[in-house]
Amino acid sequence: MSLSQKLDTWYTDYGRTLPWRGISDPYRIWLSEIILQQTRIEQGRDYYHRFVEAFPTVADLAAASEDQVLRLWQGLGYYSRARNLHVAAQYIMNECGGVFPSDYQGVLKLKGVGRYTAAAIVSFAFRLPYPVIDGNVYRFISRLYGIVTPIATDAAYSEFESLLLKKIDRLRPDRFNAALMDFGSLQCKPVPDCSQCPFADECIALKTGRVALLPVKAAKAKPKERWFYYFHLRWTVNGVEHTLVEQRQGKDIWRGLYQFPLMETDKELTDKQLPVEAARFAKEEFHLSSFRFLLSPPFRHQLTHRTIHALFLEAELPSGTAPATEKYRAIPSSEIKNIPVSRLIDRYLQTL
Ligand code: SF4
């Protein structure tokens, strides 16, 4: 039996039922694929439903504000995915006459869509024979054929793609791809039970005792460490508590999300240095001549390439104080739950 036939039989018995499977709406398939990058299926499922409900069509997504999109995305991380979704939806409305592109090259032009996502969209929505290659597929295929090329590079993608182009079911590439992904995820797991595997008699890794050694992964860079000191200022105006926020700009993480005024350092400040640096920052940024604060417990926030160490400096200012500047916006404290913030800020807010 061919790879495609064996996968098909396995998929009939064990394939997953997912809300974005068995549909042909490219917009919803695209949404699901972007959400599922770097996100577990269970968590992704909730966000998928949320997005489809808030923005049932690409036109609805394009018409939303960036704040609305980021707010809905909050908690998923990798916010560039949400910003790219929004930009691409506007591109479809403005440049493609509101019609989702139906060919691989056209889909690849959408911001935030790479080869894997384009293959998933055109195979699931339009049944075009492009194989999908995610981490689970790399693992399964490298073991089955004994491939030792380090994965997750452009060269590896091309190598696996040309192999799978010869194997894909050209009549049902959607089903072949779904089966391939599910097989890698559910059967050929990092520590698999090979005794239950329909490929056990031909799997090179199993035959040569290299199941635990494949796939070969490229060495990872050590995460960069950063120290964030947030200024959580509070004061009342006409009996309403206010606080100060800013929107993150530039090419850094969390662009477009809101935060308390931030002082960042490249190493941890000592107990002696912190009050001095905080007073200097408060004077320069908010024109406060003296600054007394309480410290939150430390927060550690892990991102793929960065470790963030954060402390929140909490300060009550005299009533009527208005430390807002062009850079910082004063808002009623109760409104912070309505604006998009990072998961780190959200974790802190939940402790208050
Ligand atoms: S025999 Fe084991 S390692 Fe090989 S494909 Fe099956 S589950 Fe994966």
Residues whose N, C-alpha, C, O or C-beta is under 5 A from the ligand:
A	BS01	SF4	F140 R143 L144 Q187 C188 P192 D193 C194 C197 F199 A200 C203 L206 V211
